[in-house]
Amino acid sequence: MPPSFFSAASQTTTDGHTDLLNFGHRKPEPKQTQLFSEAKQSNSTKQSKSMSLFRNLIQLSTSKSKPLLQNPNFLFTSLSHFTTDTPTRFAGLEPTKGDEKPRVVVLGSGWAGCRLMKGIDTDLYDVVCVSPRNHMVFTPLLASTCVGTLEFRSVAEPIGRIQPAISKAPGSYFFLANCTSLDTEKQMVHCETVTDGLDTVDPWRFKISYDKLVIALGAEASTFGIRGVKEHAIFLREVHHAQEIRRKLLLNLMLSDMPGLSEEEKSRLLHCVVVGGGPTGVEFSGELSDFILKDVRQTYAHVKDYIHVTLIEANEILSSFDDSLRRYATKQLTKSGVHLVRGIVKDVKPQKLILTDGTEVPYGLLVWSTGVGPSSFVKSLELSKSPGGRIGIDEWLRVPSVPDVFAIGDCSGFLESTGKPVLPALAQVAERQGKYLANLLNKIGKDGGGRRTSGEEVELGDPFVYRHLGSMATIGRYKALVDLRQSKEAKGLALKGFASWFIWRSAYLTRVISWRNRFYVAINWATTFVFGRDISRI
């Protein structure tokens, strides 16, 4: 049987005896990793609270776990797990044994990590995923959820559906946690559980040994060090960001209808400012303008003349698209009522932002979409780095400075020594890297190189090659852009208008991972078309 997680807890008493708290009510196997902890001395009040909590647990489990109470030291040796002090607690998964499958540890649940988990052969490997979210977000459709075109669940795919072995196989797991550090010498990752700030649950630290490690941690939104962005702006990268935008937007709509509100305050509350003219910012602006024109004007007729959208971009919007498509997007957004402003944000305050030329822009909702950069954790890793601070990789997506470590997605970039440029932070790049690495690991596993340090002599085959498939963006009013050029300088097909919008929807509907979510998306689109968008603030 493969090692189980958090299978046992041990405490050494003052008389030298060791007691085991077996959470599964069974004797731990030799290969299982035992958990050990040392609790600090608690004062009498804290011990009283801990004792009360423990008694409640004993009452709930007495009928099924009476053998646990036969040891007189059990109560005292287990009490430290419930103290209000933060104890030093460790647990984890041991290195795999000879009769177990090699273990692939995947850090992250984005496009790259999920595509890798989907394609990896679970007959060859056990898969362990560590991520602060238990789902993958289909980001191209995330902007549609902010205004009710789609439901939030339509763009979230659970990890267990992407790779069923994580839910079923005895040696594969998903852990809701963050990676805090790497020990590449011992081939171990250190993690801490995600608790959403609950005061009643202390973060649990644990370790996982790996045979192969895949770092797919993605990137974080770039703020360029501008003061006030993190405090007052909302990013658009996760489902909870879309939920926050939706609640804020609908709240402002309802507050603006209150009696006694000044005209100036109404205009501020209903001013939606989007910073960043890339595909995400343009698509959100287009969805928002559609929402205003088709739904707000009917439901909030009293304030329909106050709500407006401003898109701020330092250069040209959609800079990676063809010139003719950019001009078309500018024209259509302007027709939809989106005010385009060229400028650079210098400072963000609670109710206004300030541009470098001194212009003050009041806002009720501020969405920040100016691109991404390496996260602080990626920057802190003592690994070779590519230009821009990403984790440096070679042509086979390996991190050359350490064995058995790979990096894919937005957190990685080719080293200068490879002669290849750093790839853009796009979903299609991450997805294709994940697919390539899954096939590569499957090949390594079949050739007997799945275990730690055993794949150095395995022939890896062809290196990873990326070919751009094109770009798409919707701009509202049943119009979209499709740019099929392989690069910005190359020539290729450029489409715009309703036909492009139909292609955009068809393409993304087929790219949604599961049939379940494809059905959700199709039904949501049909419902919105017939009945309009949902304006409930839930």
MIGU-748442 format. One line per 4 residues: their letters; for each residue x, y, z of C-alpha. Coordinates in nm, 4 decimals. Layout:
<atoms>
A = X:Y:Z  ...
</atoms>
This chain:
<atoms>
MPPS = 0.0000:0.0000:0.0000  0.1421:0.3435:-0.0884  0.2204:0.5928:0.1862  -0.0815:0.7741:0.3234
FFSA = -0.0829:1.1356:0.4265  -0.1269:1.2538:0.7857  -0.1737:0.8876:0.8794  -0.0323:0.9098:1.2290
ASQT = 0.0758:1.1567:1.4918  0.3371:1.0808:1.7558  0.4290:1.2440:2.0842  0.7144:1.1501:2.3158
TTDG = 0.6240:1.1850:2.6856  0.8536:1.2765:2.9713  0.8945:0.9116:3.0721  1.0300:0.8232:2.7293
HTDL = 0.7222:0.6482:2.5885  0.5850:0.7286:2.2448  0.2106:0.7321:2.1837  0.0490:0.7192:1.8437
LNFG = -0.2695:0.8984:1.7432  -0.3864:0.7087:1.4394  -0.6432:0.9250:1.2623  -0.7530:0.6282:1.0481
HRKP = -0.7850:0.4009:1.3617  -0.5354:0.1545:1.2206  -0.1738:0.0748:1.2855  0.0534:0.2814:1.0595
EPKQ = 0.2541:0.0865:0.8049  0.6350:0.1018:0.8136  0.6547:0.2997:0.4902  0.4127:0.5629:0.6096
TQLF = 0.5617:0.8911:0.7269  0.4902:0.9575:1.0923  0.4041:1.3004:1.2092  0.5878:1.4415:1.5062
SEAK = 0.5372:1.7638:1.6949  0.6635:1.9518:1.9922  0.4150:2.1876:2.1533  0.5175:2.4911:2.3531
QSNS = 0.4112:2.5142:2.7172  0.0592:2.6666:2.7255  -0.0766:2.8682:3.0151  -0.3706:2.7382:3.2170
TKQS = -0.6314:2.9290:3.0149  -0.5083:2.7922:2.6842  -0.4919:2.4389:2.8265  -0.8494:2.4746:2.9488
KSMS = -0.9686:2.5724:2.5996  -0.7702:2.2895:2.4456  -0.9033:2.0406:2.7033  -1.2620:2.1437:2.6270
LFRN = -1.2094:2.1023:2.2541  -1.0448:1.7668:2.3052  -1.3268:1.6386:2.5293  -1.5745:1.7248:2.2551
LIQL = -1.3706:1.5276:2.0055  -1.3453:1.2323:2.2443  -1.7220:1.2298:2.2941  -1.7775:1.2180:1.9171
STSK = -1.5279:0.9377:1.8582  -1.5694:0.7215:2.1750  -1.8058:0.4738:2.0151  -1.5594:0.3913:1.7370
SKPL = -1.2213:0.4514:1.8991  -1.2327:0.3174:2.2551  -0.8972:0.1385:2.2108  -0.7319:0.4787:2.1717
LQNP = -0.8325:0.5745:2.5275  -0.6873:0.2679:2.6985  -0.3476:0.4362:2.7190  -0.3499:0.6723:3.0234
NFLF = -0.0956:0.9013:2.8578  -0.3030:0.9396:2.5405  -0.4857:1.2516:2.6538  -0.1763:1.4429:2.7518
TSLS = 0.0402:1.3364:2.4619  -0.2279:1.4362:2.2088  -0.3348:1.7614:2.3729  -0.0603:1.9621:2.2073
HFTT = -0.2302:1.9277:1.8664  -0.5158:2.1442:1.9933  -0.3245:2.4120:2.1829  -0.3898:2.7722:2.0872
DTPT = -0.0160:2.8262:2.0536  0.1147:2.7543:1.7034  0.3135:2.4305:1.7417  0.5915:2.3209:1.5130
RFAG = 0.4237:2.0353:1.3256  0.5583:1.8345:1.0377  0.4248:1.5524:0.8289  0.4635:1.4377:0.4777
LEPT = 0.5214:1.1777:0.2119  0.8421:0.9777:0.2325  1.0628:0.8958:-0.0645  0.9049:0.6224:-0.2740
KGDE = 1.0129:0.2610:-0.2184  1.1123:0.0055:-0.4768  0.7663:-0.1540:-0.4897  0.5910:0.1827:-0.5394
KPRV = 0.5422:0.3908:-0.8479  0.7668:0.6978:-0.8904  0.6045:1.0194:-0.7660  0.5562:1.3299:-0.9792
VVLG = 0.4823:1.6401:-0.7725  0.3090:1.9237:-0.9578  0.3112:2.2706:-0.8049  0.0173:2.4707:-0.9405
SGWA = -0.3207:2.4079:-1.1042  -0.3154:2.6459:-1.3977  -0.3144:2.5741:-1.7705  0.0309:2.4162:-1.7720
GCRL = -0.0010:2.2028:-1.4605  -0.3503:2.0765:-1.5409  -0.2629:1.9875:-1.9001  0.0351:1.7922:-1.7710
MKGI = -0.1782:1.6063:-1.5135  -0.4369:1.5272:-1.7783  -0.1789:1.3693:-2.0091  0.0484:1.1902:-1.7626
DTDL = 0.0290:0.8098:-1.7480  -0.0878:0.7184:-1.3971  0.0086:0.3549:-1.4584  0.3677:0.4774:-1.4548
YDVV = 0.3513:0.7500:-1.1889  0.1735:0.8591:-0.8749  0.0698:1.2228:-0.9114  0.0625:1.4727:-0.6247
CVSP = -0.0679:1.8230:-0.6915  -0.0074:2.1113:-0.4506  -0.2078:2.4272:-0.5157  -0.4038:2.6920:-0.3223
RNHM = -0.7085:2.6200:-0.5426  -0.8683:2.2854:-0.6262  -0.9730:2.3784:-0.9785  -0.8449:2.5154:-1.3060
VFTP = -0.9842:2.8456:-1.4363  -1.0705:2.8710:-1.8057  -0.9385:3.2273:-1.8226  -1.0521:3.3234:-2.1764
LLAS = -1.4134:3.3216:-2.0545  -1.3502:3.4705:-1.7106  -1.4482:3.8248:-1.8132  -1.7930:3.6978:-1.9156
TCVG = -1.8656:3.5848:-1.5593  -1.8202:3.9372:-1.4189  -2.1404:4.0634:-1.5822  -2.3512:3.7471:-1.5669
TLEF = -2.3060:3.6238:-1.9239  -2.1717:3.2998:-1.7750  -2.1997:3.1414:-1.4322  -1.8813:3.1108:-1.2301
RSVA = -1.8917:2.7314:-1.2213  -1.8863:2.7256:-1.6020  -1.5218:2.8392:-1.6079  -1.3944:2.6289:-1.3156
EPIG = -1.2873:2.2684:-1.3727  -1.2131:2.0573:-1.0600  -0.8711:1.8928:-1.0499  -1.0301:1.5565:-0.9732
RIQP = -1.2141:1.5658:-1.3062  -0.9035:1.6618:-1.5006  -0.7024:1.3734:-1.3509  -0.9329:1.1166:-1.1832
AISK = -0.6372:0.9288:-1.0314  -0.5909:1.2140:-0.7831  -0.9314:1.1282:-0.6363  -0.9085:0.7501:-0.6698
APGS = -0.5532:0.6148:-0.6791  -0.4065:0.5330:-0.3354  -0.0720:0.7005:-0.4035  -0.1998:1.0170:-0.5742
YFFL = -0.3234:1.3233:-0.3868  -0.4324:1.6818:-0.4140  -0.3238:1.9107:-0.1286  -0.4805:2.2530:-0.0786
ANCT = -0.1577:2.4251:0.0154  0.1189:2.6605:-0.0912  0.4761:2.5560:-0.1517  0.6965:2.7544:0.0878
SLDT = 1.0423:2.6279:-0.0087  1.2338:2.3687:-0.2110  1.5135:2.1397:-0.0975  1.6596:2.0208:-0.4272
EKQM = 1.9413:1.8265:-0.2576  1.6990:1.6053:-0.0639  1.4428:1.6292:-0.3463  1.1726:1.7561:-0.1169
VHCE = 0.9161:2.0380:-0.1208  0.8006:2.2153:0.1937  0.4343:2.3159:0.2012  0.1830:2.4918:0.4227
TVTD = -0.1908:2.4378:0.4086  -0.4300:2.7107:0.2943  -0.6832:2.7979:0.5638  -0.8462:3.1146:0.4219
GLDT = -0.7527:3.3003:0.7387  -0.9711:3.0937:0.9700  -0.8648:3.1635:1.3281  -0.9706:2.8160:1.4431
VDPW = -0.7376:2.6320:1.2090  -0.3601:2.6662:1.2278  -0.1678:2.6280:0.9011  -0.0188:2.2808:0.8805
RFKI = 0.3344:2.2419:0.7510  0.4387:1.9251:0.5733  0.6980:1.7866:0.3321  0.6698:1.5862:0.0127
SYDK = 0.9544:1.3896:-0.1416  0.9533:1.3733:-0.5179  1.1051:1.1697:-0.7957  1.0145:1.4343:-1.0538
LVIA = 0.9115:1.7892:-0.9708  0.7137:2.0100:-1.2082  0.6946:2.3784:-1.1163  0.3858:2.5292:-1.2790
LGAE = 0.3146:2.8165:-1.0417  0.2079:3.0678:-1.3038  0.2644:3.4386:-1.2525  0.1088:3.7257:-1.0624
ASTF = -0.0374:4.0539:-1.1816  0.2178:4.3263:-1.2466  0.1663:4.6490:-1.0518  0.4990:4.8123:-1.1545
GIRG = 0.5396:4.9290:-0.7961  0.2560:5.1805:-0.8271  0.1296:5.2791:-0.4858  -0.2269:5.1795:-0.3972
VKEH = -0.2877:4.9229:-0.6725  -0.3018:4.6164:-0.4488  -0.5155:4.7967:-0.1919  -0.7775:4.9525:-0.4201
AIFL = -0.7779:4.7751:-0.7583  -0.9231:4.4359:-0.8463  -0.7303:4.1988:-1.0694  -0.8970:3.9602:-1.3131
REVH = -0.7118:3.6308:-1.2898  -0.9172:3.4092:-1.0590  -1.2828:3.3231:-1.0069  -1.2897:3.5103:-0.6772
HAQE = -1.1670:3.8217:-0.8614  -1.4617:3.7955:-1.1015  -1.6974:3.7460:-0.8067  -1.5581:4.0546:-0.6357
IRRK = -1.5943:4.2635:-0.9526  -1.9539:4.1501:-0.9995  -2.0541:4.2237:-0.6400  -1.8848:4.5641:-0.6474
LLLN = -2.0456:4.6575:-0.9800  -2.3976:4.5613:-0.8716  -2.3520:4.7245:-0.5306  -2.2542:5.0529:-0.6942
LMLS = -2.5553:5.0327:-0.9242  -2.7894:4.9925:-0.6295  -2.6197:5.2557:-0.4135  -2.6346:5.5114:-0.6941
DMPG = -3.0142:5.4877:-0.6928  -3.0392:5.5967:-0.3294  -3.2099:5.9321:-0.2549  -2.9968:6.2275:-0.1548
LSEE = -2.6896:6.1214:-0.3530  -2.5174:6.4055:-0.5364  -2.4728:6.4009:-0.9128  -2.0961:6.3960:-0.8705
EKSR = -2.1072:6.0966:-0.6377  -2.3414:5.9093:-0.8726  -2.0994:5.9632:-1.1604  -1.8067:5.8425:-0.9500
LLHC = -1.9861:5.5290:-0.8257  -2.0869:5.4334:-1.1777  -1.7513:5.5063:-1.3398  -1.5809:5.1751:-1.4235
VVVG = -1.2109:5.2182:-1.5000  -1.0051:4.9444:-1.6652  -0.6261:4.9853:-1.6663  -0.4525:4.7814:-1.9351
GGPT = -0.5366:4.7525:-2.3034  -0.4390:4.3915:-2.3593  -0.6873:4.1159:-2.4531  -0.8169:4.0787:-2.0961
GVEF = -0.8779:4.4509:-2.0474  -1.0392:4.4915:-2.3903  -1.2611:4.1861:-2.3494  -1.3774:4.2979:-2.0060
SGEL = -1.4495:4.6476:-2.1394  -1.6502:4.4957:-2.4240  -1.8499:4.2708:-2.1914  -1.9137:4.5634:-1.9579
SDFI = -2.0354:4.7884:-2.2389  -2.2717:4.5121:-2.3559  -2.4032:4.4766:-2.0022  -2.4665:4.8502:-1.9800
LKDV = -2.6356:4.8807:-2.3185  -2.8550:4.5716:-2.2951  -2.9286:4.5177:-1.9256  -2.8470:4.8191:-1.7096
RQTY = -3.0495:5.0599:-1.9238  -3.3579:4.8443:-1.8697  -3.3152:4.7471:-1.5058  -3.1550:5.0641:-1.3679
AHVK = -3.3276:5.3234:-1.5849  -3.2871:5.5971:-1.3218  -2.9076:5.5910:-1.3433  -2.8511:5.4684:-1.6987
DYIH = -2.7081:5.8027:-1.8092  -2.4428:5.8058:-1.5345  -2.2696:5.4723:-1.5895  -1.9698:5.4735:-1.8211
VTLI = -1.6476:5.2834:-1.8887  -1.2928:5.4184:-1.9312  -1.0051:5.2090:-2.0651  -0.6568:5.3433:-1.9850
EANE = -0.3570:5.2170:-2.1800  -0.0035:5.3540:-2.1957  0.0404:5.2684:-2.5648  -0.1848:5.1091:-2.8274
ILSS = -0.4585:4.8697:-2.7224  -0.4090:4.5078:-2.8340  -0.0501:4.5811:-2.9317  0.0154:4.2210:-3.0434
FDDS = -0.2688:4.2276:-3.2990  -0.2645:4.3382:-3.6615  -0.2858:4.7165:-3.7174  -0.6162:4.6938:-3.9015
LRRY = -0.7665:4.4885:-3.6180  -0.6482:4.7420:-3.3588  -0.8100:5.0264:-3.5490  -1.1322:4.8282:-3.5807
ATKQ = -1.1332:4.7488:-3.2076  -1.0788:5.1156:-3.1215  -1.3700:5.2189:-3.3432  -1.6087:4.9564:-3.2063
LTKS = -1.5240:5.0189:-2.8414  -1.5799:5.3901:-2.8916  -1.9173:5.3160:-3.0517  -2.0083:5.1055:-2.7483
GVHL = -1.9422:5.3999:-2.5175  -1.5976:5.3008:-2.3910  -1.3775:5.6072:-2.3378  -1.0187:5.5296:-2.4432
VRGI = -0.7465:5.7214:-2.2608  -0.3758:5.7015:-2.3352  -0.1798:5.7584:-2.0176  0.0295:5.6074:-1.7400
VKDV = -0.1036:5.5662:-1.3877  0.1171:5.7236:-1.1215  -0.0855:5.6725:-0.8038  -0.4063:5.4980:-0.6962
KPQK = -0.6166:5.6377:-0.4138  -0.9380:5.4959:-0.2605  -1.1739:5.6848:-0.4953  -0.9517:5.8168:-0.7723
LILT = -0.6344:5.7455:-0.9636  -0.3774:5.9984:-1.0805  -0.1998:5.9869:-1.4165  0.1559:6.1046:-1.4763
DGTE = 0.0290:6.4241:-1.6414  -0.1626:6.5118:-1.3243  -0.5076:6.4121:-1.4500  -0.7329:6.2770:-1.1765
VPYG = -0.9775:6.0013:-1.2714  -1.2476:5.9245:-1.0126  -1.3794:5.5683:-1.0108  -1.6286:5.3422:-0.8396
LLVW = -1.4799:5.0205:-0.9786  -1.1144:4.9813:-1.0766  -0.9994:4.6697:-1.2651  -0.6243:4.6251:-1.3148
STGV = -0.5081:4.4214:-1.6143  -0.1576:4.5286:-1.7117  0.0090:4.1939:-1.7674  0.1897:3.9521:-1.5390
GPSS = 0.5332:3.8920:-1.3928  0.7132:3.6357:-1.1757  0.5666:3.5851:-0.8292  0.7645:3.6682:-0.5182
FVKS = 0.8043:3.2964:-0.4458  0.9497:3.2275:-0.7910  1.1887:3.5176:-0.7449  1.3007:3.3753:-0.4103
LELS = 1.3933:3.0331:-0.5507  1.7667:2.9734:-0.5812  1.7374:2.8431:-0.9332  1.8810:2.9684:-1.2598
KSPG = 1.6686:3.2511:-1.4023  1.5810:3.3579:-1.7533  1.5578:3.7228:-1.8631  1.2720:3.8829:-1.6737
GRIG = 1.3178:3.6756:-1.3576  1.1399:3.3566:-1.4620  1.2782:3.0118:-1.3799  1.5352:2.9264:-1.6453
IDEW = 1.4749:2.6125:-1.8523  1.6445:2.4339:-2.1409  1.4927:2.3040:-2.4652  1.3350:2.0055:-2.2836
LRVP = 1.1762:2.2273:-2.0141  1.4252:2.1066:-1.7522  1.5827:2.3312:-1.4909  1.9482:2.2591:-1.5772
SVPD = 2.0947:2.3550:-1.2416  1.9127:2.0793:-1.0473  1.8186:1.7183:-1.1310  1.4610:1.5950:-1.1871
VFAI = 1.3092:1.9448:-1.1829  1.1028:2.0890:-1.4671  0.9288:2.4255:-1.5038  0.6418:2.5104:-1.7383
GDCS = 0.3926:2.7900:-1.7945  0.4183:3.1565:-1.7049  0.6767:3.0958:-1.4305  0.9357:2.9625:-1.6756
GFLE = 1.1431:3.1006:-1.9594  1.4222:2.9771:-2.1840  1.7736:3.0505:-2.0641  1.9813:3.2809:-2.2794
STGK = 2.2196:2.9924:-2.3487  1.9469:2.8154:-2.5471  1.9271:3.0998:-2.7965  1.5473:3.0982:-2.7746
PVLP = 1.3330:3.3968:-2.6762  1.1222:3.3968:-2.3611  0.7729:3.2917:-2.4667  0.4729:3.5153:-2.3940
ALAQ = 0.2554:3.4470:-2.0906  -0.0323:3.2957:-2.2860  -0.2667:3.0079:-2.2123  -0.1768:2.8318:-2.5360
VAER = 0.1939:2.8414:-2.4478  0.1303:2.6922:-2.1039  -0.1082:2.4274:-2.2374  0.1299:2.3077:-2.5062
QGKY = 0.4218:2.2969:-2.2631  0.2105:2.0860:-2.0277  0.1182:1.8470:-2.3092  0.4805:1.8173:-2.4242
LANL = 0.6122:1.7528:-2.0730  0.3454:1.4887:-2.0035  0.4589:1.2984:-2.3128  0.8241:1.3443:-2.2172
LNKI = 0.7705:1.2123:-1.8620  0.5731:0.9179:-1.9996  0.8648:0.8358:-2.2294  1.1125:0.8667:-1.9426
GKDG = 0.8964:0.6413:-1.7251  0.8636:0.3725:-1.9929  1.2409:0.3769:-2.0443  1.3001:0.3150:-1.6737
GGRR = 1.4011:0.6664:-1.5766  1.1050:0.7609:-1.3614  1.2830:0.7394:-1.0262  1.4980:1.0152:-0.8840
TSGE = 1.8343:1.0648:-1.0576  1.7643:0.7642:-1.2833  1.6605:0.9535:-1.5959  1.9913:1.1169:-1.6774
EVEL = 2.0871:0.8532:-1.9332  1.7444:0.8339:-2.0984  1.7192:0.9659:-2.4534  1.4774:1.2607:-2.4361
GDPF = 1.3884:1.2927:-2.8013  1.2904:1.6132:-2.9773  1.3041:1.9405:-2.7783  0.9999:2.1596:-2.7209
VYRH = 0.9094:2.3853:-3.0138  0.6353:2.6469:-2.9895  0.4377:2.7645:-3.2890  0.1891:3.0406:-3.2313
LGSM = -0.1619:2.9481:-3.3425  -0.2993:3.3013:-3.3447  -0.4892:3.5331:-3.1135  -0.8557:3.6089:-3.0556
ATIG = -1.0446:3.8721:-2.8571  -1.4089:3.9703:-2.8283  -1.4940:4.3409:-2.8222  -1.8685:4.3277:-2.7533
RYKA = -2.1790:4.3789:-2.9669  -2.1376:4.0323:-3.1266  -1.8014:4.1309:-3.2730  -1.4539:3.9887:-3.2236
LVDL = -1.1028:3.9832:-3.3676  -0.9172:3.6806:-3.5017  -0.5484:3.7219:-3.5840  -0.3961:3.4047:-3.7313
RQSK = -0.0432:3.5379:-3.7850  0.2321:3.3295:-3.6279  0.4157:3.6413:-3.5111  0.3705:4.0150:-3.4992
EAKG = 0.5941:4.0674:-3.8010  0.4547:3.7804:-4.0099  0.1718:3.7990:-4.2561  -0.1454:3.6023:-4.2116
LALK = -0.5220:3.5987:-4.2024  -0.6928:3.8729:-3.9986  -1.0682:3.8557:-3.9437  -1.3088:4.0883:-3.7691
GFAS = -1.6802:4.1366:-3.7118  -1.9638:3.8907:-3.6535  -1.7919:3.6010:-3.8317  -1.4929:3.6402:-3.6013
WFIW = -1.7250:3.6492:-3.2997  -1.8803:3.3192:-3.4120  -1.5324:3.1672:-3.4575  -1.4280:3.2982:-3.1140
RSAY = -1.7242:3.1372:-2.9395  -1.6981:2.8116:-3.1307  -1.3257:2.7791:-3.0655  -1.3489:2.8405:-2.6930
LTRV = -1.6538:2.6177:-2.6544  -1.4507:2.3290:-2.7952  -1.1508:2.4191:-2.5764  -1.3441:2.4013:-2.2502
ISWR = -1.1981:2.0924:-2.0847  -1.5001:1.8784:-1.9921  -1.8303:1.8053:-2.1634  -1.9962:1.9048:-1.8388
NRFY = -1.8613:2.2595:-1.8590  -1.9208:2.2806:-2.2331  -2.2855:2.2094:-2.1615  -2.2893:2.4760:-1.8883
VAIN = -2.1339:2.7351:-2.1191  -2.3705:2.6617:-2.4087  -2.6764:2.6792:-2.1803  -2.5518:3.0039:-2.0200
WATT = -2.5017:3.1661:-2.3596  -2.8472:3.0588:-2.4751  -3.0126:3.1784:-2.1530  -2.8393:3.5165:-2.1733
FVFG = -2.9403:3.5581:-2.5373  -3.3082:3.4878:-2.4631  -3.3595:3.6349:-2.1150  -3.0677:3.8738:-2.0662
RDIS = -2.7968:3.8666:-1.8029  -2.8594:3.7802:-1.4412  -2.8347:4.0925:-1.2225  -2.8789:3.9257:-0.8828
RI = -2.6181:4.0241:-0.6250  -2.5523:3.6994:-0.4408
</atoms>
